[in-house]
Amino acid sequence: MNNKLLSDSLRNFADMIDAGNTNASEKELLELCDVIGFMINPESKLSKYQAIKFLGISRATFDNYIAKGLIPKGMEQQGFKEKFWYKRDLVKFKQEKDG
């Protein structure tokens, strides 16, 4: 999808929301806000599963990139068992890899 098409679609949807002409439920609108917030926030934290999905690679490839130092090791947060990665670090890796 190109940026112009997405931009136009989001503007049209926002206009529909403002006019009260959308069939979206409050729950659906809140979910949309969550998705957009995640997309624009570089400080978003991703689980390993989310990071793999975001990068479009396999678990083994992800682990290999970490072992080679191409992707930072996951961070730990007190009170949680699972490690996380900042979206900004994965975006940087993606840009360097595709670069």
N, CA, C and O of each residue as an XYZ file, in Angstrom:
396
protein
N       0.870     -1.174      0.000
C       0.000      0.000      0.000
C       0.912      1.232      0.000
O       1.888      1.293      0.748
N       0.589      2.186     -0.828
C       1.442      3.369     -0.850
C       0.986      4.382      0.206
O      -0.146      4.343      0.689
N       1.893      5.275      0.539
C       1.635      6.242      1.608
C       0.457      7.157      1.312
O      -0.305      7.493      2.218
N       0.299      7.560      0.075
C      -0.791      8.467     -0.296
C      -2.146      7.800     -0.084
O      -3.070      8.416      0.448
N      -2.261      6.559     -0.495
C      -3.511      5.831     -0.329
C      -3.850      5.681      1.154
O      -4.994      5.898      1.554
N      -2.871      5.315      1.961
C      -3.096      5.173      3.394
C      -3.466      6.507      4.018
O      -4.396      6.586      4.820
N      -2.748      7.542      3.654
C      -3.011      8.875      4.182
C      -4.435      9.326      3.844
O      -5.153      9.831      4.707
N      -4.830      9.141      2.604
C      -6.181      9.526      2.183
C      -7.242      8.708      2.920
O      -8.265      9.247      3.341
N      -6.996      7.414      3.073
C      -7.955      6.553      3.772
C      -8.125      6.977      5.225
O      -9.248      7.028      5.727
N      -7.029      7.278      5.900
C      -7.113      7.710      7.295
C      -7.835      9.050      7.433
O      -8.619      9.246      8.362
N      -7.566      9.979      6.495
C      -8.259     11.275      6.530
C      -9.762     11.105      6.308
O     -10.574     11.728      6.992
N     -10.118     10.258      5.351
C     -11.535     10.005      5.082
C     -12.210      9.379      6.295
O     -13.334      9.741      6.642
N     -11.525      8.443      6.935
C     -12.096      7.797      8.109
C     -12.253      8.801      9.242
O     -13.266      8.793      9.941
N     -11.253      9.672      9.433
C     -11.344     10.706     10.472
C     -12.518     11.641     10.193
O     -13.231     12.033     11.118
N     -12.724     12.000      8.933
C     -13.863     12.851      8.569
C     -15.187     12.149      8.888
O     -16.133     12.780      9.360
N     -15.246     10.857      8.630
C     -16.458     10.090      8.930
C     -16.711     10.051     10.444
O     -17.853     10.164     10.889
N     -15.663      9.893     11.212
C     -15.800      9.875     12.670
C     -16.313     11.222     13.158
O     -17.237     11.290     13.968
N     -15.702     12.297     12.654
C     -16.121     13.643     13.054
C     -17.586     13.905     12.723
O     -18.291     14.575     13.478
N     -18.034     13.377     11.596
C     -19.416     13.599     11.161
C     -20.393     12.608     11.802
O     -21.606     12.723     11.627
N     -19.860     11.644     12.538
C     -20.720     10.642     13.161
C     -21.260      9.633     12.172
O     -22.294      9.012     12.418
N     -20.573      9.464     11.060
C     -21.049      8.579      9.993
C     -20.251      7.286      9.896
O     -20.003      6.791      8.797
N     -19.852      6.741     11.027
C     -19.124      5.483     10.981
C     -19.899      4.416     11.736
O     -20.582      4.703     12.719
N     -19.786      3.199     11.272
C     -20.438      2.084     11.943
C     -19.514      1.423     12.960
O     -19.875      0.411     13.561
N     -18.339      1.982     13.155
C     -17.374      1.397     14.089
C     -17.862      1.567     15.523
O     -18.365      2.622     15.909
N     -17.701      0.514     16.287
C     -18.085      0.581     17.704
C     -16.997      1.323     18.480
O     -15.901      1.559     17.972
N     -17.322      1.681     19.707
C     -16.326      2.352     20.549
C     -15.124      1.443     20.767
O     -13.984      1.907     20.784
N     -15.378      0.155     20.933
C     -14.290     -0.811     21.125
C     -13.381     -0.833     19.898
O     -12.158     -0.832     20.034
N     -13.970     -0.852     18.702
C     -13.175     -0.866     17.472
C     -12.354      0.415     17.333
O     -11.202      0.373     16.900
N     -12.941      1.542     17.697
C     -12.210      2.808     17.613
C     -11.056      2.832     18.607
O      -9.982      3.346     18.292
N     -11.261      2.285     19.796
C     -10.181      2.217     20.785
C      -9.063      1.293     20.309
O      -7.885      1.587     20.509
N      -9.426      0.188     19.686
C      -8.424     -0.723     19.130
C      -7.619     -0.040     18.032
O      -6.405     -0.220     17.939
N      -8.297      0.740     17.205
C      -7.616      1.485     16.151
C      -6.637      2.488     16.752
O      -5.521      2.649     16.258
N      -7.058      3.154     17.813
C      -6.169      4.100     18.500
C      -4.938      3.389     19.039
O      -3.829      3.917     18.960
N      -5.125      2.210     19.579
C      -3.992      1.426     20.090
C      -3.011      1.089     18.973
O      -1.798      1.223     19.142
N      -3.538      0.652     17.838
C      -2.686      0.276     16.711
C      -1.919      1.492     16.195
O      -0.711      1.416     15.973
N      -2.608      2.599     16.006
C      -1.946      3.810     15.512
C      -0.911      4.292     16.519
O       0.199      4.671     16.146
N      -1.277      4.277     17.792
C      -0.322      4.680     18.826
C       0.924      3.823     18.813
O       2.035      4.335     18.951
N       0.751      2.522     18.647
C       1.895      1.617     18.574
C       2.771      1.951     17.373
O       3.998      1.964     17.471
N       2.135      2.217     16.250
C       2.884      2.459     15.015
C       3.720      3.733     15.077
O       4.811      3.788     14.509
N       3.217      4.755     15.762
C       3.942      6.026     15.761
C       4.836      6.208     16.977
O       5.594      7.176     17.042
N       4.762      5.294     17.944
C       5.548      5.437     19.164
C       6.801      4.575     19.098
O       6.704      3.352     19.195
N       7.985      5.187     18.935
C       9.217      4.403     18.865
C       9.590      3.754     20.193
O      10.453      2.877     20.238
N       8.945      4.181     21.266
C       9.234      3.612     22.581
C       8.358      2.394     22.885
O       8.404      1.858     23.992
N       7.570      1.960     21.916
C       6.739      0.782     22.111
C       7.617     -0.416     22.444
O       8.703     -0.585     21.889
N       7.125     -1.243     23.360
C       7.842     -2.449     23.741
C       7.192     -3.633     23.051
O       5.969     -3.777     23.068
N       8.010     -4.478     22.446
C       7.511     -5.644     21.740
C       8.034     -6.911     22.396
O       9.201     -6.990     22.778
N       7.159     -7.900     22.523
C       7.582     -9.220     22.977
C       8.397     -9.856     21.848
O       8.465     -9.326     20.739
N       9.004    -10.986     22.147
C       9.767    -11.683     21.110
C       8.843    -12.041     19.942
O       9.203    -11.854     18.780
N       7.668    -12.551     20.254
C       6.706    -12.901     19.210
C       6.363    -11.677     18.353
O       6.350    -11.757     17.125
N       6.087    -10.553     19.006
C       5.741     -9.334     18.269
C       6.922     -8.834     17.444
O       6.739     -8.366     16.320
N       8.129     -8.929     17.995
C       9.327     -8.476     17.283
C       9.556     -9.314     16.028
O       9.870     -8.781     14.963
N       9.397    -10.623     16.162
C       9.564    -11.518     15.017
C       8.528    -11.205     13.942
O       8.846    -11.156     12.754
N       7.310    -10.997     14.367
C       6.231    -10.662     13.426
C       6.506     -9.306     12.762
O       6.330     -9.157     11.552
N       6.938     -8.320     13.559
C       7.232     -6.984     13.040
C       8.332     -7.044     11.976
O       8.245     -6.369     10.950
N       9.364     -7.854     12.224
C      10.487     -7.951     11.294
C      10.209     -8.903     10.129
O      10.895     -8.855      9.107
N       9.199     -9.769     10.286
C       8.870    -10.714      9.226
C       9.913    -11.805      9.057
O      10.207    -12.223      7.937
N      10.475    -12.269     10.176
C      11.510    -13.303     10.128
C      11.112    -14.452     11.057
O      10.162    -14.341     11.832
N      11.848    -15.541     10.965
C      11.574    -16.696     11.821
C      12.218    -16.506     13.190
O      13.077    -15.646     13.381
N      11.783    -17.323     14.126
C      12.354    -17.290     15.482
C      13.851    -17.621     15.431
O      14.653    -16.984     16.114
N      14.220    -18.617     14.621
C      15.628    -19.011     14.514
C      16.476    -17.868     13.943
O      17.575    -17.606     14.431
N      15.967    -17.196     12.921
C      16.694    -16.061     12.340
C      16.832    -14.945     13.352
O      17.894    -14.332     13.460
N      15.783    -14.678     14.086
C      15.823    -13.651     15.140
C      16.904    -13.987     16.156
O      17.712    -13.130     16.516
N      16.920    -15.232     16.618
C      17.931    -15.661     17.591
C      19.339    -15.558     17.013
O      20.273    -15.170     17.715
N      19.492    -15.904     15.739
C      20.805    -15.789     15.088
C      21.268    -14.335     15.008
O      22.443    -14.042     15.233
N      20.351    -13.432     14.690
C      20.707    -12.006     14.631
C      21.140    -11.496     16.005
O      22.057    -10.681     16.106
N      20.492    -11.964     17.043
C      20.887    -11.567     18.404
C      22.270    -12.115     18.714
O      23.118    -11.395     19.241
N      22.508    -13.391     18.390
C      23.804    -14.020     18.650
C      24.935    -13.296     17.909
O      26.053    -13.207     18.415
N      24.641    -12.784     16.715
C      25.640    -12.055     15.923
C      25.766    -10.600     16.351
O      26.639     -9.882     15.864
N      24.890    -10.155     17.270
C      24.933     -8.778     17.741
C      24.251     -7.782     16.824
O      24.421     -6.573     16.984
N      23.479     -8.276     15.862
C      22.791     -7.382     14.925
C      21.522     -6.793     15.540
O      21.114     -5.680     15.206
N      20.921     -7.541     16.424
C      19.749     -7.088     17.182
C      20.156     -7.122     18.650
O      20.767     -8.091     19.100
N      19.822     -6.073     19.403
C      20.190     -6.088     20.827
C      19.496     -7.216     21.578
O      18.409     -7.660     21.206
N      20.146     -7.666     22.639
C      19.516     -8.663     23.500
C      18.284     -8.028     24.130
O      18.245     -6.822     24.376
N      17.309     -8.838     24.379
C      16.075     -8.329     24.965
C      16.293     -7.717     26.339
O      17.204     -8.096     27.075
N      15.449     -6.778     26.656
C      15.498     -6.109     27.958
C      14.588     -6.860     28.919
O      13.659     -7.557     28.512
N      14.878     -6.699     30.194
C      14.030     -7.303     31.214
C      13.348     -6.206     32.008
O      13.910     -5.132     32.227
N      12.145     -6.488     32.429
C      11.375     -5.540     33.220
C      10.940     -6.246     34.493
O      10.414     -7.358     34.459
N      11.164     -5.591     35.592
C      10.823     -6.185     36.874
C       9.348     -6.565     36.916
O       8.476     -5.787     36.529
N       9.091     -7.770     37.390
C       7.717     -8.244     37.494
C       7.232     -9.012     36.274
O       6.115     -9.529     36.274
N       8.070     -9.094     35.218
C       7.697     -9.808     33.995
C       8.773    -10.840     33.675
O       9.963    -10.580     33.851
N       8.356    -11.995     33.211
C       9.297    -13.058     32.866
C       9.871    -12.880     31.470
O      11.039    -13.176     31.219
N       9.039    -12.396     30.576
C       9.420    -12.307     29.175
C      10.255    -11.062     28.895
O      10.003     -9.994     29.452
N      11.243    -11.213     28.034
C      12.062    -10.069     27.609
C      11.282     -9.258     26.577
O      10.309     -9.735     25.994
N      11.731     -8.028     26.367
C      11.101     -7.178     25.360
C      12.163     -6.433     24.581
O      13.315     -6.338     25.005
N      11.760     -5.904     23.434
C      12.624     -5.108     22.571
C      11.901     -3.813     22.266
O      10.685     -3.799     22.078
N      12.661     -2.713     22.215
C      12.067     -1.436     21.826
C      11.898     -1.403     20.315
O      12.773     -1.829     19.562
N      10.763     -0.893     19.898
C      10.465     -0.794     18.468
C      11.536      0.022     17.751
O      11.917     -0.301     16.626
N      12.021      1.079     18.399
C      13.032      1.947     17.753
C      14.273      1.145     17.354
O      14.851      1.390     16.295
N      14.687      0.189     18.194
C      15.864     -0.631     17.898
C      15.604     -1.557     16.715
O      16.492     -1.792     15.895
N      14.397     -2.074     16.633
C      14.054     -2.970     15.527
C      13.907     -2.200     14.224
O      14.275     -2.697     13.159
N      13.369     -0.982     14.306
C      13.270     -0.135     13.110
C      14.668      0.192     12.602
O      14.923      0.142     11.398
N      15.567      0.525     13.512
C      16.958      0.832     13.138
C      17.600     -0.380     12.469
O      18.249     -0.247     11.432
N      17.420     -1.556     13.058
C      17.967     -2.777     12.457
C      17.400     -2.996     11.070
O      18.139     -3.307     10.136
N      16.102     -2.836     10.930
C      15.432     -3.043      9.652
C      15.979     -2.088      8.588
O      16.215     -2.490      7.449
N      16.179     -0.832      8.963
C      16.686      0.167      8.023
C      18.117     -0.166      7.613
O      18.468     -0.034      6.441
N      18.940     -0.593      8.557
C      20.327     -0.954      8.236
C      20.391     -2.197      7.364
O      21.211     -2.282      6.450
N      19.526     -3.157      7.650
C      19.489     -4.411      6.899
C      19.020     -4.175      5.470
O      19.578     -4.727      4.521
N      17.986     -3.346      5.329
C      17.413     -3.087      4.006
C      18.195     -2.033      3.234
O      18.066     -1.896      2.018
N      19.007     -1.298      3.975
C      19.665     -0.125      3.561
C      20.451      0.051      2.399
O      20.969      1.142      2.164
